[in-house]
Amino acid sequence: MKIGTLRHRVKIQTYTAFRDSFGAEEPEWTDVATVWASVTPISGKEYFASAQINAELTTKITMRYLCGITPNMRVVFDERIFQIVSVINYEERNVELSLLCKESVSDG
């Protein structure tokens, strides 16, 4: 991994939920870290569901190793949101992480 390839600023967020005054669960995403990364589209597909055409993009996000990143988190890049599908610690060397992510876009 070359430093020059990490040219995108992304936020890693974790999901937390709290109860409002009526006892209903309110979702909230909290920033864990803001890091430099490489965002690379891998594939895309379109599908028809609920009378809408939807697109699903698979993206690989490469970044320096950061302890504690899990598939329960998400990545925010500009206005785009990527759900983490898997976290790969390259050669288990704690140097680089590859996050395989899914971005869903609906044409509502």
VMD Tcl script that builds the backbone (N, CA, C; Angstrom):
set m [mol new atoms 324]
animate dup $m
set s [atomselect $m all]
$s set {name element resname resid chain x y z} {
  {N N MET 1 A 0.844 -1.168 0.000}
  {CA C MET 1 A 0.000 0.000 0.000}
  {C C MET 1 A 0.890 1.232 0.000}
  {N N LYS 2 A 0.717 2.059 -1.007}
  {CA C LYS 2 A 1.480 3.287 -1.097}
  {C C LYS 2 A 0.669 4.428 -0.513}
  {N N ILE 3 A 1.339 5.349 0.150}
  {CA C ILE 3 A 0.650 6.452 0.803}
  {C C ILE 3 A -0.142 7.276 -0.204}
  {N N GLY 4 A 0.365 7.467 -1.409}
  {CA C GLY 4 A -0.318 8.266 -2.413}
  {C C GLY 4 A -1.657 7.699 -2.852}
  {N N THR 5 A -1.875 6.407 -2.641}
  {CA C THR 5 A -3.151 5.808 -3.041}
  {C C THR 5 A -4.258 6.079 -2.029}
  {N N LEU 6 A -3.906 6.470 -0.823}
  {CA C LEU 6 A -4.894 6.767 0.222}
  {C C LEU 6 A -5.277 8.239 0.107}
  {N N ARG 7 A -6.126 8.548 -0.865}
  {CA C ARG 7 A -6.436 9.943 -1.157}
  {C C ARG 7 A -7.864 10.349 -0.839}
  {N N HIS 8 A -8.640 9.438 -0.277}
  {CA C HIS 8 A -10.026 9.739 0.077}
  {C C HIS 8 A -10.166 9.818 1.598}
  {N N ARG 9 A -10.865 10.827 2.066}
  {CA C ARG 9 A -11.107 10.974 3.504}
  {C C ARG 9 A -12.450 10.324 3.817}
  {N N VAL 10 A -12.453 9.312 4.678}
  {CA C VAL 10 A -13.675 8.589 5.022}
  {C C VAL 10 A -13.868 8.569 6.537}
  {N N LYS 11 A -15.122 8.400 6.945}
  {CA C LYS 11 A -15.451 8.253 8.362}
  {C C LYS 11 A -15.918 6.831 8.607}
  {N N ILE 12 A -15.438 6.243 9.682}
  {CA C ILE 12 A -15.913 4.943 10.140}
  {C C ILE 12 A -16.914 5.235 11.256}
  {N N GLN 13 A -18.104 4.634 11.147}
  {CA C GLN 13 A -19.136 4.876 12.152}
  {C C GLN 13 A -19.640 3.559 12.744}
  {N N THR 14 A -20.077 3.625 13.994}
  {CA C THR 14 A -20.656 2.474 14.664}
  {C C THR 14 A -22.108 2.791 15.034}
  {N N TYR 15 A -22.911 1.752 15.057}
  {CA C TYR 15 A -24.340 1.907 15.349}
  {C C TYR 15 A -24.584 1.833 16.844}
  {N N THR 16 A -25.319 2.795 17.338}
  {CA C THR 16 A -25.767 2.752 18.723}
  {C C THR 16 A -27.254 3.076 18.730}
  {N N ALA 17 A -27.946 2.572 19.694}
  {CA C ALA 17 A -29.377 2.844 19.801}
  {C C ALA 17 A -29.671 3.308 21.215}
  {N N PHE 18 A -30.591 4.228 21.321}
  {CA C PHE 18 A -31.013 4.689 22.633}
  {C C PHE 18 A -32.533 4.755 22.657}
  {N N ARG 19 A -33.091 4.804 23.820}
  {CA C ARG 19 A -34.551 4.852 23.992}
  {C C ARG 19 A -34.976 6.310 24.195}
  {N N ASP 20 A -36.019 6.699 23.464}
  {CA C ASP 20 A -36.548 8.042 23.657}
  {C C ASP 20 A -37.484 8.053 24.870}
  {N N SER 21 A -38.119 9.183 25.125}
  {CA C SER 21 A -38.968 9.319 26.317}
  {C C SER 21 A -40.202 8.419 26.275}
  {N N PHE 22 A -40.551 7.902 25.077}
  {CA C PHE 22 A -41.685 6.991 24.951}
  {C C PHE 22 A -41.255 5.528 24.966}
  {N N GLY 23 A -39.950 5.274 25.077}
  {CA C GLY 23 A -39.441 3.917 25.118}
  {C C GLY 23 A -39.120 3.324 23.759}
  {N N ALA 24 A -39.309 4.102 22.701}
  {CA C ALA 24 A -38.995 3.616 21.352}
  {C C ALA 24 A -37.490 3.700 21.103}
  {N N GLU 25 A -36.995 2.724 20.367}
  {CA C GLU 25 A -35.562 2.704 20.070}
  {C C GLU 25 A -35.251 3.680 18.942}
  {N N GLU 26 A -34.303 4.558 19.186}
  {CA C GLU 26 A -33.869 5.538 18.192}
  {C C GLU 26 A -32.464 5.173 17.724}
  {N N PRO 27 A -32.298 4.962 16.418}
  {CA C PRO 27 A -30.968 4.618 15.915}
  {C C PRO 27 A -30.071 5.851 15.833}
  {N N GLU 28 A -28.781 5.611 16.027}
  {CA C GLU 28 A -27.816 6.706 15.922}
  {C C GLU 28 A -26.480 6.135 15.469}
  {N N TRP 29 A -25.843 6.799 14.523}
  {CA C TRP 29 A -24.515 6.402 14.062}
  {C C TRP 29 A -23.510 7.373 14.645}
  {N N THR 30 A -22.474 6.839 15.279}
  {CA C THR 30 A -21.457 7.638 15.948}
  {C C THR 30 A -20.118 7.447 15.257}
  {N N ASP 31 A -19.408 8.553 15.026}
  {CA C ASP 31 A -18.088 8.477 14.396}
  {C C ASP 31 A -17.096 7.774 15.313}
  {N N VAL 32 A -16.351 6.812 14.744}
  {CA C VAL 32 A -15.306 6.104 15.472}
  {C C VAL 32 A -13.950 6.681 15.089}
  {N N ALA 33 A -13.774 6.929 13.777}
  {CA C ALA 33 A -12.494 7.447 13.277}
  {C C ALA 33 A -12.708 8.107 11.924}
  {N N THR 34 A -11.834 9.046 11.603}
  {CA C THR 34 A -11.762 9.633 10.272}
  {C C THR 34 A -10.370 9.321 9.752}
  {N N VAL 35 A -10.300 8.629 8.606}
  {CA C VAL 35 A -9.019 8.132 8.105}
  {C C VAL 35 A -8.870 8.404 6.608}
  {N N TRP 36 A -7.634 8.306 6.136}
  {CA C TRP 36 A -7.355 8.352 4.709}
  {C C TRP 36 A -7.491 6.939 4.168}
  {N N ALA 37 A -8.110 6.818 2.996}
  {CA C ALA 37 A -8.360 5.499 2.429}
  {C C ALA 37 A -8.381 5.576 0.907}
  {N N SER 38 A -8.391 4.410 0.301}
  {CA C SER 38 A -8.575 4.275 -1.138}
  {C C SER 38 A -9.942 3.647 -1.358}
  {N N VAL 39 A -10.790 4.313 -2.141}
  {CA C VAL 39 A -12.140 3.815 -2.412}
  {C C VAL 39 A -12.172 3.355 -3.863}
  {N N THR 40 A -12.349 2.034 -4.072}
  {CA C THR 40 A -12.292 1.440 -5.406}
  {C C THR 40 A -13.551 0.639 -5.697}
  {N N PRO 41 A -14.363 1.071 -6.682}
  {CA C PRO 41 A -15.527 0.269 -7.058}
  {C C PRO 41 A -15.086 -1.071 -7.645}
  {N N ILE 42 A -15.810 -2.142 -7.288}
  {CA C ILE 42 A -15.473 -3.476 -7.805}
  {C C ILE 42 A -16.514 -3.939 -8.801}
  {N N SER 43 A -17.786 -3.876 -8.422}
  {CA C SER 43 A -18.849 -4.330 -9.327}
  {C C SER 43 A -20.154 -3.647 -8.969}
  {N N GLY 44 A -21.107 -3.779 -9.870}
  {CA C GLY 44 A -22.414 -3.206 -9.626}
  {C C GLY 44 A -23.489 -4.049 -10.277}
  {N N LYS 45 A -24.707 -3.956 -9.754}
  {CA C LYS 45 A -25.826 -4.664 -10.364}
  {C C LYS 45 A -27.086 -3.859 -10.130}
  {N N GLU 46 A -28.051 -4.062 -10.999}
  {CA C GLU 46 A -29.344 -3.424 -10.850}
  {C C GLU 46 A -30.389 -4.508 -10.664}
  {N N TYR 47 A -31.393 -4.224 -9.859}
  {CA C TYR 47 A -32.470 -5.181 -9.656}
  {C C TYR 47 A -33.778 -4.431 -9.440}
  {N N PHE 48 A -34.872 -5.122 -9.669}
  {CA C PHE 48 A -36.202 -4.546 -9.553}
  {C C PHE 48 A -36.843 -5.080 -8.288}
  {N N ALA 49 A -37.222 -4.175 -7.393}
  {CA C ALA 49 A -37.883 -4.585 -6.152}
  {C C ALA 49 A -38.846 -3.486 -5.716}
  {N N SER 50 A -40.013 -3.876 -5.285}
  {CA C SER 50 A -41.025 -2.944 -4.788}
  {C C SER 50 A -41.312 -1.822 -5.773}
  {N N ALA 51 A -41.462 -2.184 -7.040}
  {CA C ALA 51 A -41.794 -1.239 -8.113}
  {C C ALA 51 A -40.737 -0.148 -8.291}
  {N N GLN 52 A -39.504 -0.445 -7.897}
  {CA C GLN 52 A -38.397 0.501 -8.068}
  {C C GLN 52 A -37.217 -0.214 -8.686}
  {N N ILE 53 A -36.440 0.539 -9.426}
  {CA C ILE 53 A -35.172 0.003 -9.913}
  {C C ILE 53 A -34.113 0.396 -8.904}
  {N N ASN 54 A -33.395 -0.587 -8.383}
  {CA C ASN 54 A -32.372 -0.359 -7.370}
  {C C ASN 54 A -31.008 -0.738 -7.921}
  {N N ALA 55 A -30.000 -0.086 -7.414}
  {CA C ALA 55 A -28.634 -0.416 -7.793}
  {C C ALA 55 A -27.858 -0.780 -6.540}
  {N N GLU 56 A -27.016 -1.781 -6.667}
  {CA C GLU 56 A -26.172 -2.198 -5.550}
  {C C GLU 56 A -24.737 -2.208 -6.045}
  {N N LEU 57 A -23.889 -1.441 -5.383}
  {CA C LEU 57 A -22.492 -1.339 -5.779}
  {C C LEU 57 A -21.607 -2.013 -4.742}
  {N N THR 58 A -20.644 -2.791 -5.213}
  {CA C THR 58 A -19.668 -3.405 -4.329}
  {C C THR 58 A -18.381 -2.600 -4.444}
  {N N THR 59 A -17.840 -2.211 -3.310}
  {CA C THR 59 A -16.671 -1.337 -3.277}
  {C C THR 59 A -15.644 -1.879 -2.299}
  {N N LYS 60 A -14.377 -1.739 -2.651}
  {CA C LYS 60 A -13.286 -2.105 -1.740}
  {C C LYS 60 A -12.670 -0.822 -1.207}
  {N N ILE 61 A -12.618 -0.720 0.109}
  {CA C ILE 61 A -12.016 0.437 0.762}
  {C C ILE 61 A -10.771 -0.050 1.494}
  {N N THR 62 A -9.620 0.478 1.088}
  {CA C THR 62 A -8.345 0.080 1.678}
  {C C THR 62 A -7.830 1.212 2.555}
  {N N MET 63 A -7.372 0.844 3.745}
  {CA C MET 63 A -6.880 1.844 4.692}
  {C C MET 63 A -5.790 1.238 5.563}
  {N N ARG 64 A -5.098 2.081 6.305}
  {CA C ARG 64 A -4.123 1.567 7.264}
  {C C ARG 64 A -4.867 0.795 8.349}
  {N N TYR 65 A -4.173 -0.140 8.977}
  {CA C TYR 65 A -4.782 -0.975 10.009}
  {C C TYR 65 A -5.317 -0.119 11.149}
  {N N LEU 66 A -6.511 -0.448 11.584}
  {CA C LEU 66 A -7.134 0.197 12.727}
  {C C LEU 66 A -7.854 -0.890 13.517}
  {N N CYS 67 A -7.482 -1.069 14.743}
  {CA C CYS 67 A -8.050 -2.120 15.592}
  {C C CYS 67 A -9.535 -1.867 15.861}
  {N N GLY 68 A -10.327 -2.925 15.850}
  {CA C GLY 68 A -11.713 -2.842 16.264}
  {C C GLY 68 A -12.729 -2.622 15.160}
  {N N ILE 69 A -12.317 -2.592 13.903}
  {CA C ILE 69 A -13.259 -2.408 12.803}
  {C C ILE 69 A -13.998 -3.723 12.566}
  {N N THR 70 A -15.343 -3.675 12.509}
  {CA C THR 70 A -16.153 -4.883 12.342}
  {C C THR 70 A -17.211 -4.668 11.259}
  {N N PRO 71 A -17.817 -5.751 10.776}
  {CA C PRO 71 A -18.896 -5.628 9.787}
  {C C PRO 71 A -20.169 -4.965 10.331}
  {N N ASN 72 A -20.248 -4.712 11.627}
  {CA C ASN 72 A -21.399 -4.005 12.193}
  {C C ASN 72 A -21.290 -2.496 12.016}
  {N N MET 73 A -20.192 -2.044 11.449}
  {CA C MET 73 A -19.947 -0.619 11.260}
  {C C MET 73 A -20.259 -0.227 9.813}
  {N N ARG 74 A -20.131 1.052 9.522}
  {CA C ARG 74 A -20.312 1.533 8.155}
  {C C ARG 74 A -19.266 2.597 7.859}
  {N N VAL 75 A -19.116 2.902 6.565}
  {CA C VAL 75 A -18.170 3.910 6.109}
  {C C VAL 75 A -18.955 5.010 5.409}
  {N N VAL 76 A -18.626 6.252 5.724}
  {CA C VAL 76 A -19.246 7.396 5.060}
  {C C VAL 76 A -18.161 8.094 4.248}
  {N N PHE 77 A -18.420 8.245 2.946}
  {CA C PHE 77 A -17.499 8.908 2.029}
  {C C PHE 77 A -18.302 9.957 1.271}
  {N N ASP 78 A -17.988 11.215 1.477}
  {CA C ASP 78 A -18.788 12.330 0.964}
  {C C ASP 78 A -20.220 12.143 1.479}
  {N N GLU 79 A -21.192 12.050 0.605}
  {CA C GLU 79 A -22.580 11.832 1.016}
  {C C GLU 79 A -22.998 10.370 0.875}
  {N N ARG 80 A -22.055 9.514 0.535}
  {CA C ARG 80 A -22.351 8.097 0.282}
  {C C ARG 80 A -22.126 7.267 1.540}
  {N N ILE 81 A -22.967 6.232 1.702}
  {CA C ILE 81 A -22.874 5.356 2.871}
  {C C ILE 81 A -22.627 3.928 2.403}
  {N N PHE 82 A -21.595 3.301 2.948}
  {CA C PHE 82 A -21.204 1.942 2.600}
  {C C PHE 82 A -21.360 1.039 3.814}
  {N N GLN 83 A -22.127 -0.033 3.662}
  {CA C GLN 83 A -22.250 -1.039 4.718}
  {C C GLN 83 A -21.069 -1.995 4.597}
  {N N ILE 84 A -20.357 -2.233 5.665}
  {CA C ILE 84 A -19.208 -3.136 5.637}
  {C C ILE 84 A -19.715 -4.574 5.634}
  {N N VAL 85 A -19.280 -5.343 4.635}
  {CA C VAL 85 A -19.656 -6.744 4.517}
  {C C VAL 85 A -18.589 -7.619 5.171}
  {N N SER 86 A -17.311 -7.302 4.899}
  {CA C SER 86 A -16.227 -8.067 5.521}
  {C C SER 86 A -15.002 -7.185 5.723}
  {N N VAL 87 A -14.211 -7.554 6.724}
  {CA C VAL 87 A -12.985 -6.835 7.070}
  {C C VAL 87 A -11.827 -7.798 6.891}
  {N N ILE 88 A -10.868 -7.450 6.019}
  {CA C ILE 88 A -9.737 -8.325 5.738}
  {C C ILE 88 A -8.451 -7.663 6.221}
  {N N ASN 89 A -7.783 -8.315 7.164}
  {CA C ASN 89 A -6.491 -7.863 7.674}
  {C C ASN 89 A -5.433 -8.552 6.818}
  {N N TYR 90 A -4.907 -7.840 5.835}
  {CA C TYR 90 A -4.001 -8.419 4.842}
  {C C TYR 90 A -2.841 -9.159 5.499}
  {N N GLU 91 A -2.739 -10.456 5.227}
  {CA C GLU 91 A -1.698 -11.352 5.759}
  {C C GLU 91 A -1.621 -11.325 7.287}
  {N N GLU 92 A -2.685 -10.860 7.957}
  {CA C GLU 92 A -2.729 -10.788 9.430}
  {C C GLU 92 A -1.513 -10.060 10.004}
  {N N ARG 93 A -1.061 -9.024 9.287}
  {CA C ARG 93 A 0.141 -8.302 9.707}
  {C C ARG 93 A -0.171 -7.002 10.437}
  {N N ASN 94 A -1.451 -6.652 10.565}
  {CA C ASN 94 A -1.860 -5.413 11.236}
  {C C ASN 94 A -1.223 -4.171 10.613}
  {N N VAL 95 A -1.167 -4.166 9.280}
  {CA C VAL 95 A -0.609 -3.034 8.542}
  {C C VAL 95 A -1.693 -2.374 7.697}
  {N N GLU 96 A -2.540 -3.192 7.088}
  {CA C GLU 96 A -3.514 -2.717 6.115}
  {C C GLU 96 A -4.831 -3.460 6.284}
  {N N LEU 97 A -5.943 -2.740 6.135}
  {CA C LEU 97 A -7.261 -3.358 6.140}
  {C C LEU 97 A -7.930 -3.135 4.793}
  {N N SER 98 A -8.598 -4.167 4.299}
  {CA C SER 98 A -9.454 -4.037 3.135}
  {C C SER 98 A -10.877 -4.283 3.606}
  {N N LEU 99 A -11.730 -3.303 3.368}
  {CA C LEU 99 A -13.124 -3.421 3.741}
  {C C LEU 99 A -13.926 -3.663 2.474}
  {N N LEU 100 A -14.589 -4.805 2.379}
  {CA C LEU 100 A -15.466 -5.057 1.259}
  {C C LEU 100 A -16.839 -4.537 1.670}
  {N N CYS 101 A -17.361 -3.598 0.880}
  {CA C CYS 101 A -18.562 -2.872 1.266}
  {C C CYS 101 A -19.632 -2.934 0.197}
  {N N LYS 102 A -20.852 -2.669 0.630}
  {CA C LYS 102 A -22.003 -2.656 -0.268}
  {C C LYS 102 A -22.690 -1.308 -0.102}
  {N N GLU 103 A -23.004 -0.692 -1.238}
  {CA C GLU 103 A -23.738 0.564 -1.237}
  {C C GLU 103 A -25.025 0.359 -2.020}
  {N N SER 104 A -26.161 0.594 -1.394}
  {CA C SER 104 A -27.439 0.445 -2.069}
  {C C SER 104 A -27.988 1.819 -2.434}
  {N N VAL 105 A -28.432 1.926 -3.674}
  {CA C VAL 105 A -28.981 3.182 -4.166}
  {C C VAL 105 A -30.324 2.869 -4.798}
  {N N SER 106 A -31.379 3.505 -4.306}
  {CA C SER 106 A -32.701 3.261 -4.910}
  {C C SER 106 A -33.106 4.465 -5.742}
  {N N ASP 107 A -33.823 4.197 -6.817}
  {CA C ASP 107 A -34.311 5.237 -7.712}
  {C C ASP 107 A -35.776 5.462 -7.381}
  {N N GLY 108 A -35.989 6.202 -6.278}
  {CA C GLY 108 A -37.316 6.326 -5.727}
  {C C GLY 108 A -38.139 7.369 -6.348}
}
mol reanalyze $m
mol bondsrecalc $m
mol representation Tube
mol addrep $m
